[in-house]
Amino acid sequence: MATQHKTITTPKAVPATHQDTAPALAGPQKAAIIIQMVLSEGGSLPLSSLSPRGQTRLMQDFVELGRVDRATLSYVVTELERDLSMQGLSFPRSVSDALTTLESHLNPELVEDLRNQLGLGAPASPWGKILALPTEKLIDLIPDEDPKIAAVILSKLDAEKASEVLDQVPAEQATKLALAMQETGDVSPELLAQIGTMLTAALPQEKPKAFSDAPALRVANLLNAAAPDRRDEVLTSLGEQDPEFAAKVRSLIFTFADIATRITDVDVAKITRDIAQEELVLALAYAKSVEPDSTDFILNNISKRMAEALREEMAEVGEVEKKPGEAAMGKITAAIRKLSDSGDIKILPPASDDAEAA
């Protein structure tokens, strides 16, 4: 059956660029008209870089548009020209940026000479960023490319990582990728660099962050250094206003009271070795009445000789006032967090509310 083409027309009495007579075309249809115009003039476009859905939609629009008259073509081109003139163009502001923008289109030898003259050195390969992606990110990247480009990606990966990708894609796609490998024999270094640049441009751009630590960790660090009374006040109020965030903060806080439940027996000796004797005595002398469980836990997991010596010094110190006592306990917990950060000891996760209830 012959395909029936529909012709899109605009009234001749009024210019096609007038708003009232604008043809009822969707954005993808206008794009299809521009693409067909470029192709009909012998131009070339990287249409394979479109997603499979985009390529399918383009083919459907080509079939449905049929014949587009001169007035409609003029309208679409005029609209495109108007949009481009409104947006303007942005050019690189430095020679190095200009070279980075143009180098894939210039003579490679000229690019190398220019880079040497400017002292820029070799450009960073876009493949470095691609190959550093975790397996799941690579899998997300591959379905949007044709099998040949996907085969190029797998060819650049080491065998172990490539096999991880191949194991996690559908069987049919894995077969297509294997078959496409035979088409990669004629890939030139220039084409390889272009593919890498195209893939890198398609990656989501991560916005720079002002803070490297997560919000909950920053609050936890503040409360770790705060006085116990103030820490409890903030946590209580935070729990009332945002229980979920408060739970995250609580899981990241480590206090003197946590020593008894979140430090292993064998790590106590490492902790006491890294703390000045006078600070340890002062902290234990104060904590024996406010945090007796953690005090006993420390004394019970060091040598008997050292424990006896500490108890004698604690007795000589006598009763310790709140402010210096809390400061000494804070130094103990700070030393423990430092040892944990360096990997010398391990702080156990806090017990869940369900476990405590049980």
C-alpha positions, 0 to 999 in steps of 0.5 A: 500500500502506498504511503499517504503523505500529508502536506503542512501548509500555511495561509498565503495571505499572511506571512508565515512568521506571524504568530496567528498563522504558525503551523502546529508543529511540535518541537521534535517535528521542527527538529526533524525538518532542520535535520532533513534540510541539513542532510539534503544539502549533504551535511552530516549529523551524529544522529547515532548519539541520540538515545534509542527513543530519540532515534525512533521518534525522529524516524516516526516524524520523518514518515509522518511529516511527508512533504513540508511546503516552502512557507512552513520551512521558512517559518521553522528556519526563521524561528530557529534563527530568532532563537539563536539570535536571542541566545547569542554565542559564548566563546572561550576567554583564554587561548588554552580554553579555545584550543581545548574547544577546537583541538578535535577539529584541527590538525593534530600536529598543529595542536601539538605544536600550539600546546608546546608553544603555550606550555600546556602539555598533553590534554587530559584524556576523556577516557580517564574519567569514563574508565574510573566510573563504577560498573553500575554507572558504565551500565547506565551509559551503555544502553544509550549508545549503539553496539559499536560504541558500547563495544569500544567502551568495553574494549577500553576497560580492563578484562575484569571490569568489562566482564562485570559489565557484560555479566549485568546487561541482558543476554541479548544485548551482551551478544550484540556487544560481542558481535560489534567488537568485530567492527572496532578494528578500524577505529582510529585514535582520532575517532576514539578521542571523539567518542570519549569526548562525546561520552564524557559530555553525556555524563551528569555534571556534578556541581561543586560542593562547599562542604565535603562532609554531610550535614548530619556529620557536621552537626555530629562533630559540633555536638561531639565537642559540645558540653554534654548538657547542651548536646542533650538539649539539642538532640532532644529538640532535634528529635522533636522537630526532625526525628529522621535527621536526629537519628542520623546525627545520633548514629554519628555522635560518640560520647564517653558513655558510648565507650562501654558499648561501642569499643571492643575489649582489645582496643582499650589498651590502644586507647589508654596508650595514646592518652596522657596519664594526667588526662586519663586520671582526671577523666576517670575520676570525674566519670566514676560517678557520672559514667560508671559503666564506661569507667569500669569498662576501661579499668577492667580491660587494661592490665591489673597493675595499670588499673591499680595505679590509676585507681590510686591516682584517682583517689588522690585527685578526689572529687573533680569539678564538672567543667574540667571533668567534662573537658577531660572526658572530651579529650578521651573521646576525641582521641578515640575518634582520631584512632578510629579515623586512622583505622587503628581501632574500630568504633562499633555502630550504636545499638538500634532502638529495637535492640535496646527495647528487646 
